[in-house]
Amino acid sequence: MIHLPVVRQGPLRALGVRLLMACSLVLVAVAVIYSDRDGYRDVNEDGLTLLDCFYYAVVSLSTTGYGDITPATQGARLVNVLFITPARVLFLIILVGTTLEVLTDQYRKGLRVARWRSKLKDHVIICGYGTKGRAAVAALLETGYEKNRIVIVENREGGVRQARAGGFVVIEGDATRSAVLNEADVKNAKSVIIATDRDEASVLITLTVRQLTAGQVRIIAAVREQENAALLKQSGAHHVIVSSSTAGRLLGLTTTAPPLIDVVEDLLTPGQGMALAMRSAERAEVGRNPRELVTLVVALIRRGKVLPLGGEQAVTIETGDLLVYIRDDESVSNGVSV
């Protein structure tokens, strides 16, 4: 099931509001009729009770009108002309509007989904909206990614509710199923981020995505255990992040070299001090050693592989290389934060 960002009140709430209006109108009509009950004639000629007033109000507003209760005095007839008749028209408008709301809501939703699909391309699919999934979304937004290019796939009711509250498109369902991933238009996605809480689910999702996209969509997966990283690589994941090992290494750094953990946190926290960024090599930089540049280059990426800058063998920049460098996060740069 596709949940688009809510831009208006839901159909159930609209239906509830209209039912409340209809009931209120009936109650007002009953009060008006009961206050002038002596001006009405019943076929039994025993006067109108409160139940009779409810009966007359309902059959009059619904245009049924059996004729067993009629206004007899001039005042009662004037009330029918000035109040009951307009109330009858308003009651019908409420009923017709409610019916049209229910009948056309699914059609409008279908139009919104079709319009959303027509604009969807090069989007990022996030499988799982737990702690890791929310952090991945936050990182995308911090780098300038637009919300309408992020699709959340989640099967937990709480996760679906949180994602919708954040204004994201949500596909409710199991990401291991092909039909659910096709709802997210996985074939036209730029990348798929797998951030589930179970490693076995991450492996199944990776296999399904690779089968549906023939390996053309980049897959980034997170696992809890190091032993499952190789299995995810074999399943088709391009990048695997081991959360437990990464956390353990950071804990070790905190103990042995506390200042290093501060540097790592500074690099990973946007808007504070230093930040990692990436840009393409400029023409004037081709043939030069990255260490000679004014920019502090920490890595060189060539044809998708990271080249070490240390060692005895000198590395020179070639056309098409990507430079990973450290910059002041508050400075203006054309690079892309990573």
N, C-alpha and C positions, 0 to 999 in steps of 0.2 A: 504494500500500500504506500502510495506517495503522499507525503504531507508537505504542502507548499507553505511558505511563511504566511501567517494569518494577516490579512489586510482589512478584514471586516469581522463583525460578529458572526459566530457560527449559526447554522440553520436551526439547531435545537434551541439556542437562546432566542433567536428571532421567533421561533414557533411559540416558545414560552411567553414572550412579551405579547404576542398577538392573542394568545389564549387568555392572558391576564386582562387585556383590554376588553375582550368579549365578555368575560365574566363580570368585569366592573360595569360594563354597559347594561348587562342584565340586572345587576343589583340596583343600579340607579333607576332603571325602569320600574322595578318592583317597588322601590321606595316612593316614586311618583304616583304609581297606581294605588298603592296602599293608603297613601295620604288622602286620596280622593275616592276611596272604595265605595262610598255611598252613591257616587255618580254612575256606577256600573250596574247593569242588570244581568243576573244569572238566570238560566232557564229554570233552575230549581227555586228561584225567588227567595232564597234564604240568606242573601248577602254574601259578600266576598270575604273569605278568610285569607290569611297570609299565604297559604299554599295555593289558593285560587289566584292570588296576585302573581305568584311565581309562574303558575301555569299560563296565565294570560300573557305575561311578559315574554315568555319563551316562544309560545305559538305565534305571537304577533311579530316579534323580531325575526323569527325564522320564516315569516310569510306563509305559515301554515293556515292559521285563522279558521278554526272550526265554527265560529259563530255562536257558541254556547254562552259566551260572555261578551257583552257589547256595551259601549258607552251610552248612557241614557240621557244624561243632563248636558246642557250646553257647555258647561265648564269641562266635563270629561271629554267631550268631542273636540273642544279647542286644544286640550292637552294632547290628544291623539294627532291632531293636525300639526301642532307646533313642535312636539317632542317625539312621540312614538314613531311617526313616519320618517323623520330624519334619522332617528336612532336605528330604524329598520334598514335604511340604506347604508348607514355606517357599519352595521353588523354584517351585512352582506359583503361590503368592501373588505372587512377584516377576514372573513372566511375565504373569500376568493384570493386575497393576498397570501394567506397562509397556504392554501392549496398550491398556488403558483410557486411559492418559495420552496415547498417540498419537491415539486415536480421538476423545477428548473435548476435546483442546486447541483445535482449530479451533472447536468449538461454544462453548467458554468465551470464546474471543477474540471471537466474534461477539456474545455477550451483553454483553461489556465495551464493545465498539464501539457497540452499540445503546443501552446505558445512558449512554455518553458523549454520543452524539448527542442524546438526549432532554434533557440538561441544557445543551446548547451553544446560546448565544444572546448577541448583542451582544459577540462575541469579536473579537479582532484577529488577522489573518492576516499572518504575516511571510514574504514570498517571498524566500528566500535567507538562509542562516545563516553568512555570512562575517563580515568585520570590521564592516561597517555593520549587518548584521542583528543581530549579538550586541550591538552598542551600542544599537540600538533596543530590544531586549528588556530590556537592563539599565535603560534609562530608564523603560520601562513599569513594571518591578518597583519602581523607586525611588519612583514616584508612587503606589504602593499597588495596582497591577494584580495580580490573582491569576494564578498559573501556569496554572490550568485554563481560563483565558479567553484564552490565547495559543496559537495553532496555527502551527507552523512547516512551510513547504513547501520542501523541499530535494531536489535530485537527486544531490548528491555524497555518496558513502559516508562521507567524513570528517565532513561537516557533519551528516549524519543521526546519526552516532555521538555527536558532541558535543552535539547538541540532546537526544537521549535521555538522555545522561549528566546533563544539566541538569534532567531531570524534566519535559520538555515533550512534548506530543503532536506527532508528526511525520508529515506526509504525504509519503511518498517518491515523487517524480515530478517531471515538468517542469511548472512553473507556467504555461507558455503554453498548456497543454492544458485544455480545458473540463472533462474528466472528473476531472482532478486537483483543480481548484478546487472542483468540486461535492463531492468527497470532504471538502474542508475546510468545506463548508456556507457558501460565499461569499455566498449570497443573504441569510442571516441574520446576517452579520458586521456589526460596527460600523464597521470600517475595514480597509483592506488597505495594508500597508506593503511597497513594492517596493524591495528592497535587493540587487539582482543586481549582478554585476561587469561586465555588458555592457549598453550603452544600447539596442541593438536588442532585447534580451530584455525590457528594461523597457517598451519601447513595445508589444511583442506582449502582454505580461501586462496592461498597462493596457487595451488594446483588448478583450481577452478578458473581463476583469472588468467593464468597462462593458457589454459585450454581455449577460453573464449576469445582471447586477443592474439593468439599465436605468438606470444612473447613480444608484441609490439608496444605494450604499455609498461612503463617502469613500475616495478613493485618494490615498496619499502616496507619491511616487516620488523616488528619488535617481538622478541621472545624473552622468556624469563630465565631459561637455562641455557648454558653455553653448549651443551651437548646437542641441542636441537638446532643450532645455527647452521651446521653443515647440511642437515636435512632440509632446511628452508632454502638454502642455496641450490641444492639439487632439485628442489621443487620448482624453481624458477624465480626466486626473489633476487633482485639485483643488489639490494643492500639489506643487511640484517644487523639490527641493533640489539645487543644482549643487555637487557636492563639490569639484571642482577650483577653481572660482571662489571658493568660500567659503574654501578653504585658502589660495588666493593672496591674498585680502584680509587674512586674518589674518597672513600673512607680511609683507604690506606695513605693517600696523599695528605689527607688532613692530619694524620698521626705523624708521618715522617717529615713532611715538608708543608707546614700550614700555609705559608704564603702562596704556594702554587694553587691551592684550592680557591683562594681569593681571585687569582688571575683567571682561572677557568670560569668561575661564576661571573666575573666581569665580562668575559668574552661572550658568554651565553645569555647574559641579561641585556635586552635591548634598552637603549636610552641611557646607559650608564658607562661612562669612560670609553674603553676600547670595544671594538666589535669586529668579528670576522666578516669579510666581504669578498666578492668574487667578480672579476671583470675579464673581458677578452684582451689579449695582448694587442697593443697598438703597433702600427707599422714601424714607427721609429724604434721600438723596443726589440724587434726581430733581430736575432743574432747576438744579442747581449746576454750577459749572465744576470739572472734575476737578482743576485746579491748586489749588483751595481746600481740598481734602480733606487730612486729616492723613496719609493713605496716599500714598506717592509713586507716583502713576499715571504710566505712561510711554506707554500706548496705550489707545484706546477702540475696542471692537469693536461695530459695530451691523449687525445682519442679515448677519453673515458678512464684513463689510468693515471694514478698519482705518481709523479716522478720525485724521488728523493733529491733534495738540494745539497745534502752533505756528502761527504766522501771525497776521494781524490779526483774522480772524474768530473770535470766541469760540465754543467748543463747550460745550454744556451736556449733562448726562446725561439720558437718557430711559429710560423703563421698558423693561426687556429688554436693556439694554446690558451688555456684559461689560467689566470693568476689568482691565487688565494692569498689575500693580504690582510693585515691588521690596520684598521683606520680608527680615527676618532669618531665615535658614534654620533657626535653632535655636529660633525662637519658635513658639508655638502659634497656628495660624491655621486658619480654615475654608476658605481658598482652596485651589486645586488647583495644584501646582507644574507648570510647563511647561518 
